[in-house]
Amino acid sequence: MSIVFAISEVEELVKTGGLADVGKALPLALRTLGENVTIVMPYYKVLAEQYNLPSATETQTLFTEGKVYHFEIRHLKWHEIPVYFIDFPEYFHRDGLYANAYEAYEDNGERFSFFSGAVLHALQTLAITPDVIHCHDWHTAMLPFLLTHHKSGYFAQTKTVFTIHNAAFQGVHRLDNIPFLRHHPNILAQVHGGYINMLQSGIEFASKVTTVSPNYARELLTDLGSHGLHERLVSRSRDLSGILNGCDYSQWNPETDPYLPENYSATNLHPKSACKRALQEQSGLPVQPAVPLIGMVCRLTEQKGFGYILPILDELIKHNLQMVIVGTGDPEVCMDLGEFAQLHPTQFAFINGFSSEHAHLVEAGADFFLMPSQFEPCGLNQMYSLAYGTAPIVRAVGGLKDTVIDYSHENGTGFVFDIPTPDALLACIRRALLAYYEDPIKFREMQVRGMNTRFTWNASARHYQSLYQS
């Protein structure tokens, strides 16, 4: 099959989050399975500075009422996959992909509506006739709408798959601020109170809708878990499926990880203690091998469960434990964590920032990894934690529920709580500490079970392959 990925970021080329991981891993896995994959993405400033790419065609022009867009289609062969870039400097040669620091660009609706239209124009210009165009998140959500109303007939046989990576981000913009769509003859049906919800349009017009774990797909069909999209998703429930993201074990493998002071495996866990010592030293905590260490690496947002964590820190710190939190995000959360670290320097460390080295060291050096998310479409850190023998402490939502089995079960791999309250989280952490102290043999068996668990991109790609064929 000819499959085109329309996506806003691809890991190794440009990345802000988990979307980019999928943008890299899934096309590579599909190519391994023999599919013909092409990627189309924006040509951001960071890419233009890194690669001086040639144009694949002469300068292209798109017209809408009141605006003319002259743009280039640039080309790169990447892991044997052709990648085409839409180069329109006015929209994409900016310091950030979607935002300047924490302020989202006001014209994001226009930028990515144009990108969606430019993808279709580029495919036609390049004589690529896809069987499937796979669109990702709100950035490409208008593409199924534009394809449905495409006048040329060129895409008459082309189907679309729209993957929701996080339904909380919906791309809601005033139509007045989107010149590319403003005069489209079919757009008014998508407008409510002057606004257009791009994610909603993607759900309505795509041939199939997917999300990144089976449990998140079920949650999206509930009033509580749908981020306000309940009715629209229920109306498409027959075409909605959840396919679990895979994990890139070439990057996340304690046996080969270059960031670790010592490598270790499920058959030899002993060197993990050297990673714990290094994490304690780098975080400014006393080196105490026998004290359980809880780690956390994430964006500091409400979604990640800080509404449950912050209220229990005073109670938590009464226990004989250490804690390291690494991340950036909400300034108020940063301030609270920073102040708490100053009050408890021997037990609690907060690192305001992000580096791959620190992320890998936390995964390897901690005894527990904390992910008490409000919602979590898939989550990758719990997969990394399992691979590193670091017991995840998670809430039973989204992909966390699909990937972590509670310690109380015979085949348990971590610690799971359900009720979204600080007290429920505290009780779960206490249960985890009790297991650590009271039953080290059973705890070690659980670590090894986690390390032998695999969530591969090959398995995910086969599910997508079946979906494309259907």
N, C-alpha and C positions, 0 to 999 in steps of 0.2 A: 504493500500500500504506500501511496504518497501521503505523508503526514507533515503538515506544517505547524510548527509551534509559533504562535504569536504571543510574545511574553516580554515583560518590561525589564527583567534582569536574569543573568545567567552566571552562576558561580564560576570563578576563574577569570571571567571577563569583567563583570561588575556585580556587586552584591550589597544589599542592605539587610536582607533577612532570609528566612527559610524558603521563600519563593524561589530564590536563586539556586538553592540546593536542588530543588526539583527540576529547575530549568537546565541544569547540567546533567544530573543523574538519569532522568527518565529518557531524554533523547539518546544518550549513550547506550542505555540498556535496550531500547527499542532497535537501535542500529545493530547491536549484537544479535538480536533475534531476527535480523534480516530485513527490517523495514527501511523504507527510503525516507529519511527524516531531513527536513530543512528548518532552520530557525530564522525568524525575523524579529528584530528588536530595535529600539532607538539607538542612535549614535550619540551618546552623551559626551560631554566635554572631557570626562576622565578617559573615555575610550579614544577620542580624537587626539588627546595628548600622548597616549600610550602607543597607539597604532596609527600610522599614516596610511590609511587604506585606500586602494584605488576604487574608482567608480565602476560599477558593473555595466552601466548604460550611460547614455547622454543624460543631461539634466531633465528631470521630470516636472510636470506641471499639473496641479489639481486646481480646479475652479469651484468656488461656491459663490452664491450671490453676495457680492460686496467684498470678496477676498480672493486673492490669487496666491497659491503656494508653489514656489519653485524649490525642489529638493533633489538631493542626490541619493542613489542607492549604492551603498558601499558593500564590499564583499570580503569575506575571510573564510579560509578553509580551516576548520577547527576540529581536531580529533576525527578527521575524515568527514565531518558534517559541514555542509555549506551554511554559513551564517550571513544573512543580508541585514544591513543596517539602514534605517531611515535617517538621513542626515538633513535636518532642518534646524540650523543653528539658533534661530530665534526662539525655538521651543526647547531644544535639548542641550545647547552648549551653556549649561549653568552649573554652579558648584555642587548642588545636590540633585538627586534624581527626582524627588517629589517635593522637597522642602528646602528652605534656607534655614539652617539650624532647626528649630522646632516649629517654624511657621510654614505650613503647607503653601505652595504656590497657588495664588488665587485663580490662575488660568489652567489648573490641572485638567479640568473637564474638557477644555478646548484642546490642550496639548495631546491628550490621549485619545480623544475622538478623531483628531487629525491622524494620529498614528494608526488607528484602526482602519481608517479609509485608505491611508497610504500603503498599508500591508496588502490590501486587495488590489490596489493599482499596481504595486510592485510585482505581485505574483503574475498578473496578466502581462505586464511588460516583459517579464523574464520567461514567459511561456511555461510557467509552472501550473499544472492543473491538479490541485490536491484532491485526494479522496476525502480527507478530513483536515480541517483547520482546528487545532487544539488551542483554545483561548484560556488565559489565566487571570483570575481576579478582575477587579473593576477596571483596571487599566486597559483591558482589551474587551470589556463587556459589550461595547457598542458594535463590535465586529459582526456578531450574528445578526443584529438588526440591519446593519448596512448590507450584509450579504443577502439577507432575505429580500431586500428591496433593490438589489443590484439589477440594473436595466439590461445589461449586455447579454445575459444568458450564459456568459463564460463559466459561471460557477453553478450551473444548473444541477450538476451531479455531486457537488461538494457538500458534505455534511459538516456540522460544527459540534465540538465538545467544549463545554465551558466548565472549568474547574474552579470551585470556590475554595481558596486557601484559608480565608478568614472572613466570615460573613459580617463581622463588625465593621469592616471597611467597605463602604458601599459606593463611594464616588457620587455623592449627592451635590449637584451644581445647578445654578440658575441657567435656564436655557439662553437667556439674554447674553450670558458670558461665554457662549459656545458658538462663535460664528460658523464653524464647520457644520453644525447640525441645525442651526437656527431656522434655515429656510428649506430644510428637507421636507418634501411633501407629506411624509408619513409620520413626522415626529410628534405631532401634537397629542396623539394618543398616549405617548410616553410621559407627558408633562402633567404634573399635579401641583397646583398652587404656584406655577411659574418655575418649578424645579423638576429636574430629571434625576432619577435614581438609576445609575448605570448598571449596578449589580442586578437590579430587578429586570432591566431590559435583557441582560445576558441570560437570566433564568427563563424569561419568556420566549426568546427567539432561538436559543441553541437547540440542536437536535437532541443532545443528551447533556445532562448536568451531573457533574461529579463533585465530591469533596474528598478530603484527604484521610478519612478513616470511616469505617462502617458505623461506629457509634455516633460520630458527629453528624452523619447523614440522618440517623434516627432523631437526634436532638433538633436538627433543623426543621423537622416536621412537627415540633411541639411549639406551643405559644411561648414558653419560657426560653427555649434554646434557639429561637429562629432569628433573633436580632430584629424583630419586627417584620420579617418576610414570610411569616407563617402561611398566610393564605396563598401567596404566589407559589411557594414551594410545594404545598399540599396539592395544588392544581397540576403540578408537574411530577408528582411523586412516582409515577410509573417510569419516568425517565431519569430519576435521581438515584445515584448509587454512591457508596463510599468505598474508595480503594486506598488502603493504608500506604502511606509513604514508606519507602525503604530507608535503609541507613547505609552510608558510605563507609564500609569497614576498611577500605584502603586508607582512609584518613583517621578513622577512630578504631585503633587496634592496639591494646596495651603491649602486645608482643613486639611491635615495630615502631611505636610512636616516638618520633625524634625529640619531642618536647619533654620526655620523662627522664629523670636522673638514672633510673633503672627500669628495664622492661620486665614484664611478668606475664603469666598465662594462667589458665584455669587449672593446669596441673602443677604450677609453681607460683603460688600467691605471695610467697615470702617477700620478694622485692617491692611489693606494694607498700610495705612499711617505710621504705626509703622515700617513696613519693609523698607519703604522709608527712614525714619529717621535713622534706623540702617545702611542702605547702605551708606547714606551720612556721618555718623560718621566713619564707617570703612574705607571709601575712603578718609577721611580727607577733605571733603567738608563741607561748612556751612550748618547747618540744616535749610532748607527753604522749608516748606511744599507746598507752592503755586507755586514754581518754577518748570517747567517741567524738568524731569530728563530722559536723553537718555542713555540706557545701551547697552553694546555689549560684548559678550563673544565668542571668536573664536580663531582659529589658525591665526596668523598674516601673511597672505600670500596674494599675488595679487588676487588669486581666490575670496577672501572674500570681495573685493571691496575697498581696501586701495588706489588704483589708483584714485578712485572717492572721497574718504574721505579726504585724506591729503591735496589736493589743496583747499578745501573749509573751512578748520578749522578756518582760520582767519576771514572769513565772518560769519561763524556760531556762533562764540563766541561773536559777536556783539549783538546777541539776548539774551534775559533774559532767560537763560537755564543753566543746568548743564549736564555734560557728564562723564560717567565712562566706560573705556574700559579695559577688562581683557583678557589676553592671552599671549602666547609665540609664537615664530616663527622667521621670517625674522629679522636679527639683525638691518638692516637699518630702518625698520618700527618701531622697538622697540626704537631705538635712537630718531627718529623724534617725536614719541608720548611722550617719556620721557621728551624731551626738551620743548615740547608744554605744558606739565603739569607743569613744573617749571615756565613757563612764566605766566600761568593762574591758580594759585593754588585754587582760589575760585570757578572756573567754570569747570575745567577739571581735571580728575584723571586718571592715567594709572597704572594698577597693572600688572607688568611683572611676570606672573606665572599663575598657575591654581590650584584651589581646588574646590571640589564639593560644599563646603559651600558657597564660593563666587559666583559660578555659579547659585546656587539656590537663593541666596539673590539678585543678579542682576535681575533675572527673576521676583522676587516678588516686589522688591523695586523700579524698574524703572517705568516710565510712558510709555516709548516707548522702543522697542528693535530694534536695527539697524542691518539689513542684506542686504546690497546693493551688492550682489554677482555678479561677472562676469558670473559665471555659478554655478549651485547648483543642483546636481542630485536629491536630495530629500530635505535635510535639516530637522533638528529636532527642532532647537531652536525656529523657528517660531511657531511650534506646542506647545512647552512649554509656549511660551509667550502668546498665545491665552488662554491656560488653566489658566494662572496667571493674566489675565486681563491687560496685558501689550501689548499695541498696536504695532504690528510689522510694521516696515518701510522696505519694501523689493523691490528688482527689479523683474520684471515679467519674471523670468527665471526658468526652471526646476520645481522642486517640490514647489517652492515658489509661482509660478503662480497657481498651483493646490490647494493650501491650504489657501491663503490669498485673501480676496475680498476687493476691494478698498472702502474706506469711502464714495465715491460719490454714491455708489449703496445703495439701500434701506436695503440690508442685509449685508452691509460692515462690515469687521472685522479688517481692518488695512489700511495702506497707501502704494500704489503701484506706482512705476514709471517704465518706459520702456527703454528710450534711455540711452545707456551706457556712460554717461558723468557726470563730477562733477556738472555741472549746473543743470542737470535734478534731481540729488540727492538733491541738495540744495533747489530747488523749491518744491520737495516732502516734505522735512523736514519743510519748511516754512508753507506748507499747513497743516501739522500735528500740528504744534504749534498754528496756527490760530484756528483750530478746538478745541484744548485744552482750549484756552483762551476765544474764542467767543461763544462756544456752549457746555457748560459743561454737559447739560442734554443729548444731542445727543451723546456726547463722552462717557458718562457713559453707555448709552444703547448699544453702540458699544462694550464696554468692556464686558458687560454681555453676548452679542451674542457670542463673542469669547470664553468666559469661558464655554458656553454651546455647543461648537463645539467639536466633537470627531473624532479622526482618530485611530481606534482600530486595534490591531494586529489580532483580530479574523476576521475582515473583510478582511484584507490582506491575512491571511492564507486561507480563502475560495477561493480567487482568485488563489492562488498557487495550491490549491487542484484541482481546475478545470483544470489548466494548466497541472499538473501531469497526470490527468486522460485522457486528450486529447492526 
